[in-house]
Amino acid sequence: MTPPSPDATRLIRPLPAKPNLEKQRKLAKALMRAYCRGEAEATDRVQALHPDPPPPSEFVLGDAQLVIARSHGFPSWPKLKRKIDSLTRSPIDRFVDAVKAGDTDGLRQLLETHPDLAARINDPLFDFGRTAVHAARDNLSMLDLLLSHGADINAKSAWEKGGFGILEDVALERAGPLIARGAVVDVWAAAHLGMIDRLGELIASDPALVNAKGGDGKRPLHFARTVEIAAFLLDNGAEIDARDDDHDATPAQHLLGDRPDVCRFLISRGARTDLLMAAALGETELVRRHLEEDSGSIRIRVNQEWFPMIDTAENGGHIYQWSLGFHLSAFQVARKFGHGHVLELLFDHAPPVERLLDALALGDLAAADTLLAENPELIQSADHQTLRQIADAARNNDMRAFRAMLTLGFPVDARSQHGATPLHWAAFHGNPEMMVELLNRDSPLESRDRDYDSTAVGWTIHGAAHGWSGISTGRHAECLELLLNAGARFDESEFPTGHDALDKVLRERLFGR
């Protein structure tokens, strides 16, 4: 990197005695705003300190951070950051950083430099109350380093809904090296790993373990890998419909996604079922029984009407959110698992409104029009749970269903997860096609969601940095431009966002550059 010119040395100052990284970030943002406005002092600093000063129209936050770093004598922002971290972040903070980064050499140096860290090596410092050995369990060299400094491989996480051991949800091929290093196969791990002999030993020594709560408050039966394990647990008194504490689900509901054979076995032994489970398994007679016993069950969906959901429940919400999918109907579940015979049965029992919703989920407007011709009041008389499904479709970034519902007049101000409107979700996912259709129907620009009190502009910025992999469309800059063209408000103090494509849109809007 080109060193600062002799003239630039007049602008270089040492770091303050107590540097603050957040303040340096704010200074970089302020410099970028000032440079984009054309302020003389900012222009002078950039021209003097930047090795290849770009024009304001091409200036990004990384350039501003480089100038700030060089103004303190550092060749780059990362080196400035590392220096400030070394002066301000505690050894325990750097310990956590090293473990998360998988930096075994850095961790070794830190433990040697700060031997007192060993006293906190088993603290729950990581996500969900995990300890360092849990965070490092797939990095054996780091794990060995931690163990050599006194880490307890059998420490439980401090997760409030029930602590996990290191083996309870580990991949099978990863378990052997952990066991070889001293990990104890407890009752939940034995069930998860399919170790029937070990499970038998544990239950024989303490029969109460058959219903003991482990991670997430799950019982051994929730972890059952095989029919043999499940049968053994039931034969020894396991509660077949016990619910866990974090996902409010029975063993059969938990096992439906990954172990359908075990789920079927539990059903054969009397486990409670539901229409979604029956549809996922393709069990026609079980589907029929649910429909005949409760005709209203045809309306079941993976939503807050039927199950605790992550944004409204005190716990993590029902397991079906993750194993089946958010907001899916029995029709969609049957279709997802390829059970055409179940679909036929569902249609035979479905009232017109449910057949309409399934047609819209498929984007089949011809079928929807036929149903509406026969039942013209369907949409006008629909309840809130029906009409909000346009927002649920937007939440799933499902253009086919969204567009069909919008065409038929579903409300653009409906709300889904987090109390977000379809416009919020189009912004979050970076979906300009969805946004155009909403803006053409006067979707409220400044509406705020329930949980974060943010507008669609805020959701665009957040989604650009934290979008959901596999769902996000990624075209957030286009969405931001659409919102601003439609009159959405934006506070200049929030510029720059740190996302270059968004900042280009904002720079042109705010400064004409």
N, C-alpha and C positions, 0 to 999 in steps of 0.2 A: 504494500500500500504506500502511495506517495505520502511522504511526511509533510506536515504543515510548512508553508513558506515562512521565511523569516518575518515577514510582515504579519503573519497570522499569530505569531507568538504573543502579540499584545492582547489577544483574545483568550489565551489559555490561562485557566485558573486551576489550582489544586482542588481536589474534592474537599468539602467541608469536613470538620472533625467528626461529625455524626451524619454521614450521608444517608439519603433516603431514596430508594429506587423509585418509589411511586412519584416522588417529586420530580425526579429526572424524566419519568414518562410524561408527566404533565408539561414539563418544560419543552419536551420534544413536540408535543401536540400544539402548544402555544407558538413555538417557532414555525411550525408548518402553516398555521393560520396566518401568522404575520407575513411570512414569505409569499404566500399565495395572494395576500392583499397588496403586496408590493411595497411593504414598509422598508424604509431605507436601512435601518439598523439590522433587520433580519436578513436583508439582501447582502449587506456587507459581511455578516457572519457566514452565510452560506458560501459566498464567493471566496472568502478567505480560508475557510476550514474544510470545505468539501473538496476531495481530490479531483472530482469531475462534475462540477455543479450543474445540475439539470435546470432547465427553465421551469418556472412555476407550473406550467401545464403538465409537466412530467414528474414533478416532485411528489414523492410518496413518504409515508411515515418512516420507513427504513432510512431514507436520506436524512430526515430530521434527527433521528436517533444517532446516526453516524456523526453528524455535526456536534451534537451534544457530547458524545463520547470524546471526540477530538478536542473539544473545548476544555476537557479535563486531562488531556494528554494521553488518552487511550486510542489505539488504532481502530477499534471497532466497538460497537454496542455490546456484543456478548462479553468482551473482555472487561468493559466497564461494569456490566452486570455482575460478572464473577467477583470482581474486586469488592463491590458494594455488598454482595452476599457474604463474602468472607469476613467483612467488618461488622455486619449487622445481623446476619442470621446465626442463630445459636447452633452449637454442635448437634443438638438433637434434630433441628430443622434440616441440617445438611445430611444427617444420618438418614432421615426419611427420603430426602431427595436422591441420595445415592442408591438406596434400595429400589426405589421406584424406577430409576434410570437403568438399573442392572449394572451399575458401575462398581464391579467387584474391587478393582484396584483402588478406586477412590474411597470406597468403604473401608478397605484394609488400612489405608493411610489415616483415615479419620479415627478408626478404633485404636490405632497405635498412638496417635497424637492426643487423643482424649480417652484414656482408659476408663474414666468414670462413666462413659456411655454404657458400659457393660451392665451397670445397675438398672438401666432402663430398657435393656434389649428385648424384654418380654412385655413392654407396655403396648396397649392397643392403639397404635399410632397411625394405622392405615384404614382405608375405606372399610365400612361396616364393622369397625372395631377389631380388625385383624391385627396380628402381630407381624413382626418382620419375617418370621419363618413362613407364615402363610403367603406373604407377598413374594417371597423368594423361592417358593417350593418348586418352580419349574427351572430354576437356575441353580444347578447343584453345586457349582463352585462357590457361589455366594452363600448358599445354604450351609455348606461346610464351614465357611468362614464364620458365619453367625453362630453355628453350633460350637465352634472352637472357643468362642467368647462367652459361652454360657447361655445361648438361646435354648429355649425349651421347645422341642419339636412337638410336644404333646399339649402345649398351651392352647386353650380354647379362645376363640374370638370373643369379644365383648359385645357382640351384636345384641341389641335390646330384645329382639324377638326370639332369641335362643342362639347361644354360641356354637360355632362350628369347630370341629377338629380338622386337622390338616388332610385327613383321608376321606371325609364324608362325601365330598363331591369331586374328588380327583379323578382324572381319566385313568382307566384301568392300567394302561401301560406305564403310567407315572407312579403307580402305587409301590411297586417293588423297591425302587431305590429309596423311597421314604421309609418303608418298613425296615430296610437294611440299616438305616441310620437311626433306628430306634422308635419310629412312629408306632404307637400301640393301636392295634385293630380293636376298636371298641364295638359296641353292639350296632351302632348306626353304620360304621365303616364296614363291618362284616356283612350287613344286609346289602349295602351299596356295592360291595366288591364281589358278592355272591359266594362268600366263604362260609358254607353251611356248617362245617365242622367247628370252626371258631365260634360261630353264632350259637351252636348247641352248647359249647362249653360255658359261654357267658350266661345264657339263660338258665342252665342247670345250677350255676353258682348263685344266681340272683334272679328268681322268676319275675320280679317286678320290672326288670329291664325291658321286658317285652313291650311295655307301654311307656317307657321313659322318653322324655322330650330331648331332642338334640337340636341341631341347627335349624333356625326358623321355627322352633317348636314342633318339628316333625318327629313322628314316632318311627321306630325301625321299619314298620310296614310301608311308610311313605318312601323308603329307600330301596325296597325290595327289587333286586335285579332280576330274579328268576321266579318262576312258578314254585319251584322247590323251596326257595326262601320264604315266599309268601305263605305257602301251605304250612311250613314249620311254625311260623309266627302265629298264624291263626289257630293252629292246633294247641299252641301254648298260651292262648288267651289274649292275643292282640285284638284291640278294638277296631273292627273293620271300617267304621265310618268316622274315626277320630279326625278332627280338623287340626291343621297346623296353625300356628299363631301369626305368621306373616302373610300367607296367601289364602287363608280361610278355606282350605281345600282338603278333601278326603284323600286317602291313599289312591283310590281308583282314579280320581280326577288328576292327581299328580302324575300318575303312571300312564295316563292315556296317550300323551304325546310321544314319549320315548319307549315305553314298554307296553304296547297294546296287548300283548299276550298275557302279561301279568294282570292288566286291567280286566280282561275278559275272565280270567280265573277268579278274580275277586267278585265279579258280578255273579259268577256261578255259585259263589259261596254266600251270596246275599247282600253284597255291597249296594248302597244307595246309588241310583243312576239318575240321569237327566237326559233330556231330549238331545242336547248337543253331543253328549257322550255316545248315545245310541247312534246318532247320525255319523259321527266320526268313525265308529267301529263298523258301520254298515249292517247293524243288527236290526233287520226289518221288523221282526216280531216285537222287539223291545221298543222300537219307534212307534209301532202301532199301539202298544200298551199305554205309552205315555199320552198319545193323542186321544185315546179313548177314555182314559182316566181323567184327563184335564184338557179339554179342547183349547183352552187359552194358552197352553204351553207352546202352541205353534208360533207364538210371538217371541219366544225366547231368543235373546241375543247376548253376546258378550258385552254387556253394558251395565250401567249403574242401576237400571230397573231390576235386573236379575242377579247381579253379582256386585260385591264391593270392588270399586275401581281405584286405580292408583291415585287419581287426583281428588277423590272424595273420601276414601276410606282412611281409618286411623292406621291401618297396616299397609302393606305393599300392594293390596288389591288381589283379586282372585287369580289363580295360576292360569286360567284360561286365556287371560290377556296375552300371555307369553307363548303358551303352547298351541292355541288355536288362532288367535288374532283378535285385535280390538274391533268390537262392534259387529262381528260376524253373526249371521243368522243360521238357523238349522239348515236352511237351503244351501247357504254358502259353504257350510262345513261339509255337508254331504257331497257337494260338487268338488270341493277341495280334495277330498279323499277318494273321489272317483266312484261314488256309490249311486249310480243312476237309479237302481231299484228303490232306494230310499227317497230320492227326489220324487219319483212317481207317487209314492205313498204320501209324502208331504203335500204335494199338489192336490191329491184327492181330498185331503182334510183341510186345506187352506181356505180361509175366507177371502173375498176379493181384495181386501187391502193388503194382505200378505202376498198374494200373487202379484199385485201391482208393485210392491216394493222389490220383489225378486226380479221382475221384469226390468225395473229401473236399475237395479244392481248390475244387470247384464247390459244396460244401455239399449234395451229393446223397446224403442218407442212405439213400434207397430203393435206389439203385444199390449203395451200400456194403453194405447189409444183404444184398442178393442175392449179392454176391461172398463175404461172410462165411459165408453159409449153405452155399455150395459149398466154401469153404476156411476152416473155423472157426479154424484155427491161425494165420491171417495176422498178427494183431496180437501174439499171445503169442510168436511166433517172430521177430518183426521185430527188426532190428539197431538200433544206436544212431542211425545216420544217418537211418533211417526215423522213429523215434520222436521225434527232436529237431525234426521239422518242425512240431510244434505251437508250439514256441518261435519258429521262423522265421516262421510265420504271424502270431504276436503281434508280432514285430519289424516286419512289414509292415502291422500294424494291420488285418489281414484277418479281420474277424469271421466271415465265412461259413466259411472254412476252419478257423479256430480253434475255432469252436463245434462243427463236425462232428467234429473230432479229439477234442475234450474229451468229447463225448457217447460216443464209442467207447472212452474210457479211455486215451487217450494221456497220458503222465505230466506232471503239473503242475510238476514240478521239472526238466523238460528245459531245456537251455541253448542259446542261439543266440549271435549276435554279441556280443562282449565278455564271454562267459560269463554272459549275463543270462537270467533265467528269464522265463516269460510274465508273471509279476506285475510284474517290473521294466518290461517293455515296456508293459503296461497303464498303469502309473504314468507312464512317460515320455510316452506319447501322450495321457494324460488321458482314458482310456476307461473310465468307470465300469461300463458293461455288462460288459465283459470282466473287470474286476476283481471284480465281484459273483460271477460264475460261478467264478472261481478261488478266492475266499475261501470260497464254499460247498463247495469240495472241499479245504479245508484246505491251500491253497498256503502254503508256509513264509514267514512274515512277515519274518523277520530274515535271510533268506538274502542273502549278499553276492555281487555280480558279481565276475568274474575281474580285470577291468582297472582298476576304480575303487574297489573294496572298499566299495561302498555298498549300502544296502538300498533297498527299494521307496520308502520315504519320501524318501530322498535323490534318487532318480530322479524322483519327483513334483516336487520343488522345482526340480531342474535342467530338467526338461521344460517347466515352466510358463514359464521364461525363455528356453529355447533349443530349443523344439520344432521339428520338421521341417515346414516349410511344405508343405501339400498332403497331409500324413499325420496330423499331430496332430489329435486330436479337441478339445483345448482345455479340457476340463472337469476341470482338475487339482484345483480346490478340492473337488469332489465325491469325487474319488479319495482325497485326503488325509483327508477325513472318514471314508470307508469304512475306510481303513487304521487310523486311530486308534480307531475304534469296535471294530475287530477285535482291538485290543490292541497295535498296533505302537508301538514306543518312539520318543520324540522328546525331544531335549535342549533345555531351555529356552534355553540360551545361543545356540542357532541362531535364535531368534526376535528380531527380525522377519526374514523372508526378503527383504522388499522387494517382494514380489508381494502386492498388497492383498487379493485374494480368498483366497489361502492364509493370510495373516496374520489375516484375520477368523476363519477356522476355528481357528487356533492360539490367538488371543487368547481366544476363548470357552472353549477347552479348558483353557488354562493359568490364566486369571484369572477365568473366569466372567463375562466382559464382552462 
